């Protein structure tokens, strides 16, 4: 059962020494340090830290935002740690999954995050329904206007054949597939 620390600063101008000192005083045998934005999915030392952790180890960090990009990402990280039987201690937030109270606190935070996600989904559905009720459909606007589609049809239906689909598409500034879709939708 080894305590492994992880420190991260967001920019090259910041220094992780304060975090490192706190992690070492918390009993960490080894500390991994990254100088990278928390928004990055892949951080070299974070990946190395996760690969280094073994069953029974405890990952220690100064604050939760040092290890996760969002609440949902934090939940995924802690669940991954739990699957590998690795505990988590967060010094500043007092979160310690080695205790029953710490695990309960984490589950409360996870439930709140799930609730927040559900609210966002409901608001999105409500917004889309309101937009549809006002007569607007979602999605991208058509690449070709109706008069352009009609012009393309005239050129392609001309006898003798004067333009290929490729030429008409190039003239209209779209791909052949876009032209085919527009012609099909206009039928």
C-alpha positions as MATLAB code, in Angstrom:
seq = 'XXXXXXXXXXXXXXXXXXXXXXXXXXXXXXXXXXXXXXXXXXXXXXXXXXXXXXXXXXXXXXXXXXXXXXXXXXXXXXXXXXXXXXXXXXXXXXXXXXXXXXXXXXXXXXXXXXXXXXXXXXXXXXXXXXXXXXXXXXXXXXXXXXXXXXXXXXXXXXXXXXXXXXXXXXXXXXXXXXXXXXXXXXX';
ca = [
       0.000    0.000    0.000;
       1.937    2.927   -1.364;
       0.825    6.530   -1.562;
       1.455    7.963   -5.019;
       1.072   11.687   -5.650;
      -0.012   13.591   -8.717;
       0.621   17.313   -9.213;
      -0.414   19.407  -12.189;
      -0.089   23.044  -13.155;
      -1.883   24.505  -16.149;
       0.859   26.582  -17.745;
       4.609   26.473  -18.168;
       4.874   29.666  -16.075;
       3.400   27.987  -12.995;
       5.434   25.804  -10.667;
       4.221   22.552   -9.049;
       6.679   22.737   -6.126;
       4.017   23.739   -3.572;
       1.852   20.792   -4.590;
       4.859   18.465   -4.531;
       5.805   19.546   -0.995;
       2.229   18.956    0.215;
       2.117   15.547   -1.452;
       5.453   14.483    0.023;
       4.359   15.637    3.485;
       1.184   13.529    2.975;
       3.467   10.487    2.722;
       3.729   10.025   -1.039;
       6.610    7.755   -2.020;
       6.566    9.076   -5.579;
       5.078   12.181   -7.189;
       4.196   12.532  -10.865;
       4.117   16.119  -12.196;
       2.500   17.536  -15.334;
       2.648   20.997  -16.831;
      -0.435   20.793  -19.006;
      -3.977   22.091  -19.211;
      -6.541   19.992  -17.391;
      -8.671   20.066  -20.540;
      -6.209   17.797  -22.336;
      -7.396   14.202  -22.377;
      -3.863   12.892  -22.460;
      -1.240   14.202  -20.084;
       2.048   12.245  -20.157;
       2.707   12.096  -16.418;
      -0.965   11.452  -15.616;
      -0.885    8.464  -17.967;
       2.395    7.303  -16.378;
       0.898    7.717  -12.903;
      -2.138    5.605  -13.767;
       0.104    2.921  -15.282;
       2.309    2.962  -12.148;
      -0.534    2.499   -9.635;
      -1.050   -1.024   -8.303;
      -3.871   -2.682   -6.378;
      -3.905   -1.391   -2.786;
      -2.140    1.900   -3.648;
      -3.592    5.306   -2.838;
      -3.522    8.180   -5.316;
      -3.078   11.518   -3.569;
      -3.659   14.946   -5.099;
      -3.980   18.434   -3.651;
      -7.343   19.300   -5.296;
      -9.855   17.405   -7.417;
      -9.376   19.765  -10.366;
      -5.778   18.535  -10.645;
      -6.901   15.089  -11.843;
     -10.133   15.690  -13.773;
     -11.384   17.885  -16.593;
     -15.051   17.869  -15.548;
     -17.340   16.305  -12.986;
     -18.205   13.456  -15.333;
     -14.503   12.899  -16.032;
     -13.763   12.867  -12.287;
     -16.435   10.242  -11.756;
     -14.935    8.115  -14.524;
     -11.440    8.515  -13.031;
     -12.576    7.495   -9.541;
     -14.583    4.562  -10.901;
     -11.522    3.423  -12.862;
      -9.394    3.703   -9.728;
     -11.980    1.723   -7.733;
     -12.046   -1.021  -10.389;
      -8.280   -1.348   -9.969;
      -8.676   -1.266   -6.156;
      -6.823    2.041   -5.865;
      -8.058    4.587   -3.315;
      -8.094    8.365   -3.712;
      -7.175   11.056   -1.196;
      -7.760   14.735   -2.025;
      -5.979   16.906    0.523;
      -7.827   20.245    0.233;
     -11.343   18.815   -0.156;
     -10.847   16.238    2.582;
     -12.007   13.448    0.297;
     -10.657   10.036    1.268;
     -12.094    6.925   -0.380;
     -10.210    4.723    2.069;
     -12.990    5.533    4.571;
     -16.721    4.813    4.429;
     -17.519    8.525    4.859;
     -15.183    9.442    1.999;
     -16.769    6.911   -0.326;
     -20.228    8.167    0.635;
     -19.197   11.776   -0.015;
     -17.887   10.847   -3.433;
     -21.151    9.077   -4.294;
     -23.112   12.172   -3.234;
     -20.940   14.260   -5.563;
     -21.449   11.711   -8.351;
     -25.228   11.767   -7.836;
     -25.222   15.569   -8.040;
     -23.243   15.407  -11.282;
     -25.681   12.904  -12.767;
     -28.602   15.121  -11.698;
     -26.935   18.121  -13.355;
     -26.430   16.110  -16.562;
     -30.100   15.079  -16.581;
     -31.208   18.707  -16.142;
     -29.053   19.789  -19.083;
     -30.551   17.025  -21.241;
     -34.098   18.047  -20.280;
     -33.410   21.704  -21.079;
     -31.946   20.723  -24.450;
     -35.008   18.623  -25.326;
     -37.341   21.443  -24.202;
     -35.406   23.964  -26.308;
     -35.561   21.743  -29.397;
     -39.306   21.181  -28.913;
     -39.899   24.934  -28.593;
     -37.844   25.608  -31.725;
     -39.775   22.977  -33.675;
     -43.083   24.449  -32.441;
     -41.986   27.818  -33.861;
     -41.514   26.153  -37.242;
     -37.752   25.874  -37.285;
     -35.951   22.616  -37.835;
     -32.530   21.985  -36.469;
     -29.544   21.154  -38.535;
     -27.447   22.773  -41.145;
     -28.954   25.033  -43.791;
     -29.017   23.562  -47.312;
     -25.854   24.200  -49.335;
     -27.844   24.972  -52.464;
     -30.766   27.328  -52.861;
     -33.834   26.113  -54.806;
     -32.936   28.189  -57.878;
     -29.425   26.627  -57.898;
     -30.913   23.133  -57.758;
     -33.247   24.015  -60.660;
     -30.291   25.427  -62.637;
     -28.363   22.197  -62.023;
     -31.337   20.107  -63.157;
     -31.640   22.136  -66.397;
     -27.921   21.677  -67.125;
     -27.985   17.952  -66.386;
     -31.219   17.254  -68.313;
     -30.109   19.182  -71.413;
     -30.009   17.204  -74.673;
     -27.410   16.867  -76.052;
     -25.563   16.521  -72.742;
     -23.361   19.567  -72.241;
     -22.327   19.252  -68.580;
     -21.264   16.370  -66.374;
     -22.334   16.099  -62.730;
     -18.749   16.884  -61.753;
     -18.756   20.090  -63.837;
     -22.121   21.265  -62.480;
     -21.052   20.553  -58.889;
     -17.803   22.485  -59.439;
     -19.721   25.411  -60.961;
     -21.998   25.529  -57.893;
     -19.096   25.084  -55.474;
     -20.315   21.836  -53.891;
     -19.331   18.183  -54.017;
     -21.013   15.736  -56.366;
     -22.634   13.988  -53.395;
     -24.106   17.289  -52.150;
     -25.496   17.943  -55.615;
     -27.009   14.446  -55.797;
     -28.654   14.906  -52.350;
     -30.071   18.331  -53.326;
     -31.488   16.937  -56.591;
     -33.035   13.985  -54.761;
     -34.565   16.220  -52.062;
     -36.061   18.483  -54.715;
     -37.970   15.584  -56.364;
];
